[in-house]
Amino acid sequence: MQKQSLDDNCYNITKQLSKKLQFLFHVNKYIEDAHKCANEQAETTWKTIRDDEQKHADMLRNLLISEVKNNRL
Protein backbone atom coordinates (compact mmCIF):
# COMPACT_ATOMS: atom_id res chain seq x y z
CA MET A 1 0.00 0.00 0.00
CA GLN A 2 1.39 3.39 -1.03
CA LYS A 3 1.43 6.13 1.57
CA GLN A 4 -0.41 9.30 0.50
CA SER A 5 1.05 12.65 1.42
CA LEU A 6 0.09 16.25 0.83
CA ASP A 7 1.89 18.15 -1.87
CA ASP A 8 3.60 21.36 -0.78
CA ASN A 9 0.71 23.56 -1.89
CA CYS A 10 -1.95 21.64 0.05
CA TYR A 11 0.32 21.43 3.07
CA ASN A 12 0.83 25.20 2.99
CA ILE A 13 -2.90 25.85 2.74
CA THR A 14 -3.76 23.59 5.67
CA LYS A 15 -0.85 24.83 7.79
CA GLN A 16 -1.73 28.50 7.34
CA LEU A 17 -5.44 27.89 7.83
CA SER A 18 -4.62 26.16 11.11
CA LYS A 19 -2.51 29.12 12.24
CA LYS A 20 -5.25 31.60 11.34
CA LEU A 21 -7.87 29.60 13.24
CA GLN A 22 -5.61 29.33 16.31
CA PHE A 23 -5.17 33.10 16.30
CA LEU A 24 -8.91 33.67 15.90
CA PHE A 25 -9.55 31.36 18.84
CA HIS A 26 -7.40 33.60 21.10
CA VAL A 27 -7.86 37.12 19.75
CA ASN A 28 -11.02 37.98 21.68
CA LYS A 29 -9.00 37.58 24.89
CA TYR A 30 -6.51 40.14 23.55
CA ILE A 31 -9.39 42.51 22.78
CA GLU A 32 -10.83 41.97 26.25
CA ASP A 33 -7.44 42.66 27.87
CA ALA A 34 -7.06 45.90 25.92
CA HIS A 35 -10.57 46.92 26.93
CA LYS A 36 -9.82 46.21 30.62
CA CYS A 37 -6.76 48.48 30.37
CA ALA A 38 -8.90 51.18 28.72
CA ASN A 39 -6.53 51.11 25.75
CA GLU A 40 -8.83 52.03 22.89
CA GLN A 41 -6.04 52.05 20.32
CA ALA A 42 -4.96 48.52 21.20
CA GLU A 43 -8.56 47.31 21.25
CA THR A 44 -9.24 48.83 17.83
CA THR A 45 -6.01 47.42 16.45
CA TRP A 46 -6.81 43.88 17.66
CA LYS A 47 -10.31 44.13 16.20
CA THR A 48 -8.93 45.23 12.83
CA ILE A 49 -6.39 42.41 12.83
CA ARG A 50 -9.12 39.94 13.84
CA ASP A 51 -11.32 41.04 10.95
CA ASP A 52 -8.43 40.78 8.48
CA GLU A 53 -7.42 37.35 9.77
CA GLN A 54 -11.03 36.15 9.51
CA LYS A 55 -11.07 37.20 5.86
CA HIS A 56 -7.79 35.38 5.25
CA ALA A 57 -9.07 32.26 7.01
CA ASP A 58 -12.20 32.35 4.85
CA MET A 59 -10.06 32.65 1.72
CA LEU A 60 -7.90 29.70 2.74
CA ARG A 61 -10.96 27.63 3.65
CA ASN A 62 -12.50 28.30 0.25
CA LEU A 63 -9.22 27.42 -1.43
CA LEU A 64 -9.02 24.17 0.51
CA ILE A 65 -12.59 23.31 -0.48
CA SER A 66 -11.68 23.97 -4.11
CA GLU A 67 -8.61 21.72 -3.83
CA VAL A 68 -10.76 18.91 -2.45
CA LYS A 69 -13.42 19.33 -5.14
CA ASN A 70 -10.73 19.23 -7.84
CA ASN A 71 -9.11 16.12 -6.36
CA ARG A 72 -5.88 17.93 -5.60
CA LEU A 73 -5.86 17.01 -1.95
C-alpha positions in Angstrom: 0.0 0.0 0.0 1.4 3.4 -1.0 1.4 6.1 1.6 -0.4 9.3 0.5 1.1 12.7 1.4 0.1 16.2 0.8 1.9 18.2 -1.9 3.6 21.4 -0.8 0.7 23.6 -1.9 -1.9 21.6 0.1 0.3 21.4 3.1 0.8 25.2 3.0 -2.9 25.9 2.7 -3.8 23.6 5.7 -0.9 24.8 7.8 -1.7 28.5 7.3 -5.4 27.9 7.8 -4.6 26.2 11.1 -2.5 29.1 12.2 -5.2 31.6 11.3 -7.9 29.6 13.2 -5.6 29.3 16.3 -5.2 33.1 16.3 -8.9 33.7 15.9 -9.5 31.4 18.8 -7.4 33.6 21.1 -7.9 37.1 19.7 -11.0 38.0 21.7 -9.0 37.6 24.9 -6.5 40.1 23.5 -9.4 42.5 22.8 -10.8 42.0 26.3 -7.4 42.7 27.9 -7.1 45.9 25.9 -10.6 46.9 26.9 -9.8 46.2 30.6 -6.8 48.5 30.4 -8.9 51.2 28.7 -6.5 51.1 25.8 -8.8 52.0 22.9 -6.0 52.1 20.3 -5.0 48.5 21.2 -8.6 47.3 21.3 -9.2 48.8 17.8 -6.0 47.4 16.4 -6.8 43.9 17.7 -10.3 44.1 16.2 -8.9 45.2 12.8 -6.4 42.4 12.8 -9.1 39.9 13.8 -11.3 41.0 11.0 -8.4 40.8 8.5 -7.4 37.3 9.8 -11.0 36.1 9.5 -11.1 37.2 5.9 -7.8 35.4 5.3 -9.1 32.3 7.0 -12.2 32.3 4.9 -10.1 32.7 1.7 -7.9 29.7 2.7 -11.0 27.6 3.7 -12.5 28.3 0.2 -9.2 27.4 -1.4 -9.0 24.2 0.5 -12.6 23.3 -0.5 -11.7 24.0 -4.1 -8.6 21.7 -3.8 -10.8 18.9 -2.5 -13.4 19.3 -5.1 -10.7 19.2 -7.8 -9.1 16.1 -6.4 -5.9 17.9 -5.6 -5.9 17.0 -1.9 
